[in-house]
Amino acid sequence: MAGTGIGLSGLAASYPLTWLAIALSGVGVAAFHPEATRAARTASGNSQQAMSIFSVGGNAGFAIGPLFVAAVLAVTGTRGTPVLALPALITGVAVYAVLRHGGHIASRKPGGRRAAGQDDWAGFALLTSAVIARSAARSGRPATPRGGSSAR
């Protein structure tokens, strides 16, 4: 869904249709991330090292994505946005192949109950702080106004 939205974004004939294509992409990403993280943790046997690798992979995509988009758009213009859906398509085919050939992820205990675990609030606070800092750095402004007011 995310790749489809991005792929369609440059083909839309109006700004509202472009917005809808990008919104479709956002819904696809929002639907994928929580479950993908849960599945990665389960598949890794709760390995912190595996989860770190999973996280680094996500951050690598976050860093490489804009370079890929810039290269595609520099060569093809907005009519080339369907090419931007290729990484999502390739990933989808790979996941399907793994699942079809016996790979499975069991995220629930027998009887349909979710596996029990403890909350790691310190880790959550650290991760949340890192996300806020990254967002502030990307936008070029502090996360909170200085001195209580942004007016001078």
C-alpha positions as CSV (number, residue, x, y, z in Angstrom):
1,M,0.0,0.0,0.0
2,A,2.8,2.4,0.9
3,G,4.7,1.7,-2.4
4,T,1.5,2.1,-4.4
5,G,0.8,5.5,-2.9
6,I,4.3,6.8,-3.6
7,G,4.2,5.3,-7.1
8,L,0.9,7.0,-7.9
9,S,1.9,10.4,-6.4
10,G,3.6,11.8,-9.5
11,L,0.9,10.6,-11.9
12,A,-2.1,12.4,-10.2
13,A,-3.7,15.1,-12.2
14,S,-4.5,17.4,-9.3
15,Y,-3.1,18.4,-5.9
16,P,-6.0,16.6,-4.0
17,L,-5.3,13.4,-5.9
18,T,-1.6,13.7,-5.1
19,W,-2.5,14.3,-1.4
20,L,-4.6,11.1,-1.5
21,A,-1.8,9.1,-3.0
22,I,0.6,10.2,-0.3
23,A,-2.1,9.6,2.4
24,L,-2.5,6.1,1.0
25,S,1.3,5.6,1.4
26,G,1.1,6.9,5.0
27,V,-1.6,4.5,5.9
28,G,0.4,1.6,4.5
29,V,3.4,2.6,6.5
30,A,1.4,3.1,9.7
31,A,-0.2,-0.4,9.2
32,F,3.1,-2.1,8.6
33,H,5.4,-0.8,11.2
34,P,3.9,-2.0,14.5
35,E,3.2,-5.5,13.2
36,A,6.6,-5.7,11.4
37,T,8.4,-4.8,14.6
38,R,6.4,-7.4,16.6
39,A,7.0,-10.1,14.0
40,A,10.8,-9.3,13.9
41,R,11.0,-9.6,17.6
42,T,9.1,-12.9,17.6
43,A,11.2,-14.3,14.7
44,S,14.4,-13.3,16.4
45,G,13.5,-15.1,19.6
46,N,13.5,-11.8,21.5
47,S,17.2,-11.2,20.5
48,Q,18.2,-7.6,21.2
49,Q,21.0,-7.9,18.6
50,A,18.5,-9.0,15.9
51,M,16.2,-6.1,16.8
52,S,19.2,-3.7,16.6
53,I,19.9,-5.0,13.1
54,F,16.2,-4.6,12.2
55,S,16.3,-1.0,13.5
56,V,19.6,-0.2,11.6
57,G,18.0,-1.6,8.4
58,G,15.0,0.8,8.9
59,N,17.3,3.7,9.5
60,A,19.4,2.8,6.4
61,G,16.2,2.9,4.4
62,F,15.3,6.2,5.9
63,A,18.7,7.5,4.8
64,I,18.9,5.9,1.4
65,G,15.3,6.5,0.4
66,P,15.7,10.3,-0.4
67,L,18.8,9.5,-2.5
68,F,16.9,6.9,-4.5
69,V,13.9,9.3,-4.9
70,A,16.3,12.1,-6.0
71,A,18.0,9.9,-8.5
72,V,14.8,8.6,-10.0
73,L,13.1,12.0,-10.3
74,A,16.3,13.6,-11.7
75,V,16.3,11.2,-14.6
76,T,12.6,10.7,-15.2
77,G,10.7,13.6,-13.6
78,T,7.4,13.0,-11.8
79,R,6.3,10.6,-14.6
80,G,8.9,8.1,-13.1
81,T,7.3,7.8,-9.7
82,P,6.0,4.3,-10.4
83,V,9.7,3.2,-10.2
84,L,9.6,4.3,-6.6
85,A,7.2,1.4,-5.8
86,L,9.8,-1.2,-6.9
87,P,11.5,-1.6,-3.5
88,A,8.1,-2.2,-1.9
89,L,7.2,-4.7,-4.6
90,I,10.5,-6.5,-4.3
91,T,10.1,-6.7,-0.5
92,G,6.5,-8.0,-0.8
93,V,7.6,-10.7,-3.2
94,A,10.5,-11.8,-0.9
95,V,8.2,-11.9,2.2
96,Y,5.6,-13.9,0.3
97,A,8.2,-16.4,-0.9
98,V,9.6,-16.9,2.6
99,L,6.1,-17.4,4.1
100,R,5.0,-19.6,1.3
101,H,8.0,-22.0,1.7
102,G,7.4,-22.8,5.4
103,G,8.5,-19.6,7.1
104,H,6.0,-18.5,9.7
105,I,5.8,-16.2,12.7
106,A,3.9,-17.3,15.8
107,S,3.2,-14.2,17.8
108,R,0.5,-15.8,20.0
109,K,0.5,-18.5,22.6
110,P,-1.7,-21.6,22.0
111,G,-5.3,-20.6,22.7
112,G,-5.0,-17.2,20.9
113,R,-3.5,-15.3,23.9
114,R,-0.7,-12.9,23.3
115,A,2.7,-13.8,24.8
116,A,3.3,-12.0,28.1
117,G,6.2,-9.6,28.5
118,Q,7.4,-6.7,30.6
119,D,7.3,-3.1,29.5
120,D,10.7,-1.4,29.2
121,W,9.8,2.2,30.0
122,A,13.5,3.4,30.1
123,G,14.1,2.0,26.6
124,F,10.8,3.5,25.4
125,A,11.8,6.9,26.8
126,L,15.2,6.6,25.1
127,L,13.8,5.6,21.8
128,T,11.1,8.4,21.9
129,S,13.8,11.0,22.7
130,A,15.8,9.8,19.7
131,V,12.8,10.0,17.4
132,I,12.0,13.6,18.7
133,A,15.7,14.6,18.3
134,R,15.8,13.2,14.7
135,S,12.5,14.9,13.8
136,A,13.8,18.3,15.2
137,A,17.1,18.0,13.3
138,R,15.3,17.1,10.1
139,S,12.9,20.1,10.3
140,G,15.7,22.5,11.3
141,R,14.0,23.8,14.4
142,P,13.9,22.9,18.1
143,A,11.2,20.6,19.3
144,T,10.0,23.2,21.8
145,P,10.1,27.0,21.5
146,R,12.8,28.7,23.6
147,G,11.8,31.2,26.2
148,G,8.1,30.0,26.0
149,S,7.4,32.1,22.9
150,S,8.3,32.0,19.3
151,A,7.5,35.7,18.7
152,R,10.4,38.2,18.9
